[in-house]
Amino acid sequence: MRHVQRRARRAGAALAAVLTWAGLLAGAAGCTGEGGRGGPDLTQGKAPPARDVIRVTPQDGARAVRPGKELRVRVTEGRLESVKVVKWQDARETPVPGGLSADGRTWSPRDARLGLAARYTVDAVAVDGKGRRSARHTAFTTFVPEERFIGYVTPENRSTVGTGMIVSLEFNREITDRAAVERAVRVTAEPEVDVRPHWFGDSRLDFRPETYWRPGTRVSVALRFRDVEAAPGVYGLQDRTFSFTVGRHQVSRVDAAAHTMEVRREDELIATVPVTAGAPKTTTYNGKMVVTEMLELTRMNGATVGFKKKDGKSEYDIPDVPHAMRLTGSGTFLHGNYWAPADAFGTVNLSHGCVGLRDVKGGGSDTPAGWFFDRSLVGDVVEVVNSKDKTVAADNGLGGWNMDWEEWTEGSAVE
C-alpha cells in the first residue's frame, strides 16, 4: 500500500511541474503586463563563454608573472557587476583593493605593482547589453626571485636610547636604485620633527633630525622593502616596523689636551672625570661620536685594527677590558683602563686612540669608568676636542652629527 501511495505522490508532483512550466510558457506568450515586460525574456539566447565576455590580465594559469605586469579586469560591452581579487602570499590571504572605471567596464587595483612569490585569484561577474550575467574565475602566480636584500637596523627594536642616536640601515647588497629603497623607508617621530635621510655609498642609509632628539620622543621606522627592486633582479623581503624611545639628554666632552671629560646631563655639568686619550703617535679623533655598543667586558686586540709590530704580532691584546663603549666602527672605544699608572689619568695621553677612564681589573662599580658606564646609554654623544687628529668621518660609526644640515640633506637620493 505504501509503495502505491509513493508512486501516486511522484506522479502528482510531475504533473504539477508540467502544468507550472506550461503556465510560464503561456504567460511568456500572452500575458506581458504593463509595459509589455511581464515574463522572462526568452529571446536573449545563450550567453557567450565567460572568457569571451570577461577579459583578465594576466591570463588564467600564467606563471612567474613579473611585478611590472598590468593587472586588469575588463569587458568589451555591458559592465562589470563585481570583482574580487585576492593575493595569497606567505600563507596569508589579503584582499586586493581596487575600483571600477566610470563606464563600469574596467577594474584596476589601487596599487598597480604585483607582489612577488604570490598567487592571485580573480572572481568577476559581468552583465552584457542584453542583461545576461557571466561569471569567471582565474588565477595566476608571480615571479619568485632568487636574490633578495635586507636592511639591518640600528638601534634595536623597543630600546631606550640617548638623544644622539642616528637611525642607520646597513644593507647586505649593493643598492643601485637608491631612490626606490629610500622611498620604502618611513621614519616618523612623536612629537613630530623633520627627519631626513643621507646615503653613505651604496649600502648604507642613515636618518636624523637637524639637532639632537628631544627627550621622550618616540620614533618609528617602517621598512616596506617587500617586492622593491633595489638592483637588477634583487628584491626586498622586509615589511615591518621598528620603534625606539629617546631617553634623557647626556653629552660628554673629552678635552684631549686637558685630559678631562665633562659630563653634562640636560646641559648641566654633573661631573668632570680625568681621562687618558690617544698618545702622540696614535691620537684620538676629534668630533662628535655616538655610543653604539656597551660591553661589561671585552677583548681588545690591536691586530684587528692595524696595530701590529714589525714581527706581525699585535701591539696589544687585552682579554678583559672593562666597561667598554664603542664610539666608531674603526675601533675607537671609551673604556675602563686598569693597566695604566693611576697618575696617568688627567695628566698624560697613553692610549692607541681610545679614551680611557681609571678602572680595576674585572671592572669596579665605584671607579670613574664604572660610574660613567652605569650612567650611559647607547645613543649618548661623546665629543672629543683639542686632539691633534682629524675630525671623525661622518660614516665612521654614527658620526653624522659632524655634518651640517645642508650637507646632510643633500645626501638624499629622492629629488
C-alpha positions as CSV (number, residue, x, y, z in Angstrom):
1,M,0.0,0.0,0.0
2,R,2.8,2.4,0.9
3,H,4.5,1.8,-2.5
4,V,1.3,2.7,-4.3
5,Q,1.0,5.9,-2.3
6,R,4.6,6.9,-3.1
7,R,4.1,6.3,-6.8
8,A,0.9,8.4,-6.7
9,R,2.7,11.3,-5.0
10,R,5.5,11.2,-7.5
11,A,3.1,11.2,-10.4
12,G,1.2,14.2,-8.9
13,A,4.5,16.2,-8.4
14,A,5.5,15.5,-12.0
15,L,2.1,16.7,-13.3
16,A,2.3,19.8,-11.2
17,A,5.7,20.6,-12.6
18,V,4.4,20.2,-16.2
19,L,1.5,22.4,-15.5
20,T,3.6,25.1,-13.9
21,W,6.1,25.1,-16.8
22,A,3.1,25.3,-19.3
23,G,1.7,28.2,-17.3
24,L,5.1,30.0,-17.6
25,L,5.2,29.5,-21.3
26,A,1.6,30.7,-21.7
27,G,2.4,33.8,-19.6
28,A,5.5,34.5,-21.7
29,A,3.5,34.2,-24.9
30,G,0.5,36.3,-24.0
31,C,0.5,37.9,-20.5
32,T,3.0,40.7,-20.9
33,G,1.5,43.0,-18.3
34,E,2.2,46.8,-18.0
35,G,4.8,48.0,-20.5
36,G,5.0,44.6,-22.2
37,R,7.6,43.1,-19.7
38,G,5.6,40.8,-17.6
39,G,7.5,37.5,-18.0
40,P,11.1,36.3,-18.6
41,D,12.7,37.3,-21.9
42,L,13.4,34.0,-23.7
43,T,14.6,35.8,-26.8
44,Q,18.0,36.7,-25.3
45,G,19.6,33.5,-26.3
46,K,22.5,31.7,-24.6
47,A,25.3,33.8,-23.1
48,P,28.7,33.6,-24.8
49,P,31.6,31.8,-22.9
50,A,32.7,33.8,-19.9
51,R,36.2,34.0,-21.1
52,D,35.0,35.9,-24.2
53,V,33.0,38.4,-22.1
54,I,35.3,39.0,-19.1
55,R,39.0,39.5,-20.1
56,V,41.5,39.2,-17.3
57,T,45.2,40.2,-17.5
58,P,47.5,38.3,-16.6
59,Q,45.8,35.4,-18.3
60,D,44.5,32.4,-16.4
61,G,47.2,30.0,-15.4
62,A,50.1,32.4,-16.0
63,R,53.3,31.7,-14.1
64,A,56.3,33.7,-13.0
65,V,54.5,37.0,-13.8
66,R,56.8,39.9,-13.3
67,P,55.8,42.7,-10.8
68,G,55.6,45.3,-13.6
69,K,52.9,43.3,-15.4
70,E,49.5,45.0,-15.5
71,L,46.5,43.6,-13.6
72,R,43.2,44.4,-15.2
73,V,39.7,43.0,-15.5
74,R,37.6,44.4,-18.3
75,V,34.5,43.8,-20.6
76,T,34.1,44.9,-24.2
77,E,30.4,45.7,-23.7
78,G,28.0,45.8,-20.8
79,R,29.5,46.4,-17.4
80,L,31.3,44.6,-14.5
81,E,28.9,43.9,-11.7
82,S,31.5,42.8,-9.1
83,V,35.3,42.0,-9.0
84,K,37.1,40.3,-6.1
85,V,40.9,39.9,-6.3
86,V,42.8,38.1,-3.5
87,K,46.6,37.8,-3.0
88,W,48.0,34.7,-1.3
89,Q,51.4,35.4,0.0
90,D,53.4,34.0,2.9
91,A,50.4,31.8,3.9
92,R,48.3,35.0,4.3
93,E,45.1,35.9,2.4
94,T,44.9,39.6,1.5
95,P,42.1,41.3,-0.5
96,V,43.5,43.5,-3.2
97,P,41.7,46.8,-3.2
98,G,40.7,48.4,-6.5
99,G,38.0,50.3,-8.3
100,L,35.9,50.4,-11.5
101,S,36.2,52.9,-14.3
102,A,33.4,55.5,-14.8
103,D,31.8,53.4,-17.6
104,G,32.0,50.2,-15.4
105,R,33.9,48.3,-18.0
106,T,37.4,48.2,-16.3
107,W,38.6,47.2,-12.9
108,S,42.1,48.3,-11.8
109,P,43.9,47.8,-8.5
110,R,44.9,50.8,-6.3
111,D,48.5,49.5,-6.2
112,A,49.5,48.6,-9.7
113,R,52.6,46.7,-8.7
114,L,52.1,42.9,-8.2
115,G,53.6,41.2,-5.2
116,L,56.4,38.6,-5.7
117,A,56.2,34.9,-4.9
118,A,52.4,35.2,-4.6
119,R,49.3,33.6,-6.1
120,Y,46.4,35.8,-7.2
121,T,42.8,34.7,-7.7
122,V,40.2,36.8,-9.6
123,D,36.4,36.3,-9.4
124,A,34.4,38.6,-11.6
125,V,30.7,38.9,-12.6
126,A,29.6,40.9,-15.6
127,V,26.3,41.8,-17.2
128,D,26.2,42.3,-21.0
129,G,24.0,44.6,-23.0
130,K,21.1,42.0,-23.1
131,G,21.1,41.6,-19.3
132,R,22.8,38.3,-19.3
133,R,25.2,37.5,-16.5
134,S,28.6,35.8,-16.8
135,A,30.9,34.8,-14.0
136,R,34.6,34.0,-14.4
137,H,37.3,32.7,-12.0
138,T,41.0,32.9,-12.9
139,A,44.3,32.5,-11.1
140,F,48.0,33.2,-11.8
141,T,51.3,33.2,-9.9
142,T,54.0,35.8,-9.8
143,F,57.8,35.7,-10.1
144,V,59.8,34.1,-7.3
145,P,63.2,36.0,-7.1
146,E,66.4,34.1,-6.3
147,E,68.2,37.2,-4.9
148,R,67.0,39.2,-2.0
149,F,68.2,42.2,0.0
150,I,67.6,43.1,3.6
151,G,68.4,46.1,5.8
152,Y,69.9,45.8,9.3
153,V,68.5,48.5,11.6
154,T,70.3,50.4,14.3
155,P,69.1,50.9,17.1
156,E,67.5,47.8,18.4
157,N,63.7,47.5,18.4
158,R,62.0,48.8,21.5
159,S,65.2,50.2,23.0
160,T,65.7,53.4,25.0
161,V,68.5,55.5,23.6
162,G,70.3,58.7,24.1
163,T,69.4,61.9,22.2
164,G,72.3,61.5,19.8
165,M,71.0,58.2,18.2
166,I,71.0,58.1,14.4
167,V,68.8,55.6,12.6
168,S,71.2,53.6,10.4
169,L,70.3,50.9,7.8
170,E,73.1,48.6,6.6
171,F,72.2,46.6,3.5
172,N,73.5,43.2,2.7
173,R,73.6,44.0,-1.0
174,E,74.8,47.0,-3.1
175,I,71.8,49.2,-3.8
176,T,71.7,50.6,-7.4
177,D,68.2,52.1,-7.2
178,R,68.7,54.1,-4.1
179,A,65.6,56.3,-4.6
180,A,63.3,53.2,-4.7
181,V,64.8,51.9,-1.5
182,E,64.7,55.3,0.2
183,R,61.0,55.8,-0.7
184,A,60.3,52.4,1.0
185,V,61.6,53.7,4.4
186,R,59.5,56.0,6.6
187,V,60.9,57.4,9.9
188,T,58.4,59.3,12.0
189,A,58.6,60.8,15.4
190,E,56.2,61.8,18.2
191,P,56.4,64.7,19.0
192,E,56.8,65.4,15.3
193,V,60.2,66.5,13.9
194,D,61.7,66.7,10.5
195,V,63.8,63.6,9.9
196,R,66.0,63.4,6.7
197,P,67.9,60.6,5.0
198,H,71.6,60.5,3.9
199,W,73.3,57.8,1.8
200,F,76.8,56.7,2.6
201,G,77.8,54.8,-0.5
202,D,75.5,52.2,-2.0
203,S,74.9,50.0,1.1
204,R,74.1,52.4,4.0
205,L,71.3,54.8,4.6
206,D,71.1,57.0,7.8
207,F,68.3,59.2,9.2
208,R,68.5,62.0,11.7
209,P,66.8,65.3,12.7
210,E,68.6,68.6,12.4
211,T,69.5,68.7,16.1
212,Y,69.6,66.0,18.8
213,W,66.2,64.3,19.5
214,R,64.1,65.8,22.3
215,P,64.0,63.5,25.4
216,G,60.8,61.4,25.5
217,T,60.4,61.3,21.7
218,R,59.1,58.0,20.3
219,V,60.5,57.1,16.9
220,S,59.1,54.6,14.4
221,V,61.0,53.1,11.5
222,A,58.8,51.4,8.9
223,L,60.5,49.3,6.3
224,R,58.4,48.5,3.3
225,F,61.0,46.7,1.2
226,R,58.9,43.7,0.2
227,D,59.0,43.4,-3.6
228,V,61.1,46.6,-4.0
229,E,63.7,46.1,-6.7
230,A,67.0,47.5,-5.3
231,A,69.2,46.3,-8.1
232,P,68.5,44.3,-11.3
233,G,66.9,41.1,-10.2
234,V,67.4,41.8,-6.4
235,Y,64.2,42.4,-4.4
236,G,63.4,43.2,-0.8
237,L,61.8,40.9,1.8
238,Q,61.1,43.0,4.8
239,D,57.8,44.6,5.7
240,R,57.9,45.5,9.3
241,T,58.2,48.4,11.8
242,F,60.8,49.1,14.4
243,S,60.5,51.6,17.2
244,F,62.6,53.1,20.0
245,T,62.2,55.8,22.7
246,V,64.6,58.6,23.3
247,G,65.7,58.9,27.0
248,R,67.4,61.7,28.9
249,H,69.9,64.0,27.2
250,Q,73.6,63.5,28.0
251,V,76.6,64.8,26.1
252,S,80.2,64.2,27.4
253,R,83.0,66.4,26.2
254,V,86.5,65.0,26.2
255,D,89.3,67.6,26.1
256,A,92.4,65.6,24.9
257,A,94.7,68.5,25.8
258,A,93.4,68.9,29.3
259,H,92.9,65.1,29.8
260,T,89.4,65.6,31.2
261,M,85.9,64.7,30.3
262,E,83.0,66.9,31.3
263,V,79.7,65.0,31.6
264,R,76.6,67.1,31.1
265,R,73.0,65.9,31.8
266,E,70.2,68.1,30.3
267,D,73.0,70.6,29.6
268,E,74.1,70.9,33.3
269,L,77.6,69.8,34.3
270,I,77.3,66.7,36.7
271,A,80.9,65.6,36.7
272,T,84.4,66.2,35.4
273,V,86.3,62.9,35.0
274,P,90.1,62.6,34.4
275,V,91.0,60.6,31.3
276,T,93.8,59.5,29.1
277,A,93.4,59.9,25.4
278,G,95.4,58.8,22.3
279,A,99.2,59.1,22.6
280,P,101.0,61.5,20.2
281,K,101.6,58.8,17.6
282,T,98.1,57.2,17.9
283,T,95.8,60.2,18.6
284,T,92.1,60.2,19.2
285,Y,89.7,61.5,16.5
286,N,88.1,64.9,17.1
287,G,84.4,65.4,16.7
288,K,81.1,64.0,17.8
289,M,80.8,60.3,18.3
290,V,77.8,58.2,19.4
291,V,77.9,55.3,21.7
292,T,76.7,52.3,19.6
293,E,77.6,49.4,21.9
294,M,78.1,48.8,25.6
295,L,80.1,45.9,26.9
296,E,80.7,45.0,30.5
297,L,83.9,43.1,29.5
298,T,85.5,42.6,26.1
299,R,88.8,41.6,24.4
300,M,90.8,44.2,22.5
301,N,93.4,43.0,20.1
302,G,95.4,45.7,18.2
303,A,96.0,43.5,15.2
304,T,92.3,43.7,14.3
305,V,92.5,47.5,13.8
306,G,96.0,47.6,12.2
307,F,98.2,48.0,15.3
308,K,101.0,45.4,14.6
309,K,104.6,45.1,15.5
310,K,107.3,44.6,12.9
311,D,107.2,40.9,13.5
312,G,103.5,40.9,12.7
313,K,102.3,40.4,16.3
314,S,99.7,42.6,17.8
315,E,100.9,45.7,19.8
316,Y,98.4,44.8,22.5
317,D,96.0,42.0,23.3
318,I,93.9,42.6,26.4
319,P,91.3,39.9,27.0
320,D,89.3,41.6,29.8
321,V,88.8,45.3,29.0
322,P,86.1,46.5,31.4
323,H,83.2,49.0,30.8
324,A,83.8,49.3,27.0
325,M,81.6,51.6,25.0
326,R,82.1,51.7,21.2
327,L,82.3,55.1,19.6
328,T,83.4,54.3,16.0
329,G,83.3,51.5,13.6
330,S,87.0,51.7,13.2
331,G,87.6,50.7,16.8
332,T,87.5,53.8,18.9
333,F,86.2,53.0,22.4
334,L,85.7,54.8,25.7
335,H,86.6,52.2,28.2
336,G,87.9,51.3,31.7
337,N,91.7,51.0,32.0
338,Y,93.3,49.1,34.8
339,W,96.8,48.6,33.3
340,A,97.9,52.3,33.1
341,P,99.5,54.0,36.1
342,A,96.9,55.7,38.3
343,D,98.6,59.1,38.0
344,A,98.3,59.0,34.1
345,F,94.6,59.8,34.2
346,G,94.2,63.6,34.0
347,T,97.9,64.2,33.1
348,V,99.0,62.3,30.0
349,N,97.7,60.6,26.9
350,L,98.8,56.9,26.6
351,S,96.3,55.1,24.5
352,H,96.1,53.8,20.9
353,G,93.3,56.2,20.1
354,C,90.7,55.2,22.7
355,V,89.6,57.3,25.7
356,G,90.5,55.6,28.9
357,L,89.0,56.0,32.4
358,R,90.5,54.7,35.6
359,D,89.2,51.2,36.5
360,V,90.2,48.0,38.2
361,K,90.6,44.5,36.7
362,G,87.2,43.0,36.2
363,G,85.6,46.4,36.4
364,G,84.6,48.3,39.5
365,S,81.3,50.0,40.2
366,D,82.9,52.7,42.3
367,T,85.6,53.6,39.8
368,P,85.3,56.5,37.3
369,A,84.8,54.0,34.4
370,G,82.1,52.1,36.3
371,W,80.4,55.3,37.4
372,F,80.2,56.6,33.8
373,F,79.2,53.2,32.3
374,D,76.2,53.0,34.7
375,R,75.0,56.4,33.7
376,S,75.3,56.0,30.0
377,L,73.0,54.8,27.2
378,V,73.5,53.7,23.6
379,G,72.9,56.8,21.7
380,D,74.7,59.2,24.0
381,V,77.2,61.6,22.5
382,V,80.9,61.8,23.3
383,E,82.6,64.8,21.7
384,V,86.4,65.0,21.6
385,V,88.1,68.4,21.2
386,N,91.7,69.6,21.2
387,S,93.2,66.4,19.8
388,K,95.9,66.6,17.2
389,D,93.9,64.5,14.8
390,K,91.3,65.0,12.1
391,T,87.5,65.0,12.7
392,V,86.0,61.6,12.6
393,A,84.3,60.8,9.3
394,A,80.5,61.0,9.2
395,D,80.2,57.4,8.2
396,N,82.6,56.1,10.9
397,G,80.2,54.7,13.4
398,L,77.3,57.2,13.8
399,G,79.4,60.3,13.1
400,G,76.7,62.1,11.1
401,W,76.4,64.9,13.7
402,N,79.7,66.2,12.3
403,M,78.0,67.1,9.0
404,D,76.0,70.3,8.9
405,W,72.3,70.1,8.0
406,E,72.6,71.4,4.4
407,E,75.2,68.8,3.6
408,W,73.2,66.1,5.3
409,T,70.0,66.8,3.4
410,E,71.9,66.8,0.1
411,G,72.6,63.1,0.7
412,S,69.1,62.0,-0.3
413,A,68.5,60.1,-3.5
414,V,65.0,61.4,-3.9
415,E,64.7,64.7,-5.6
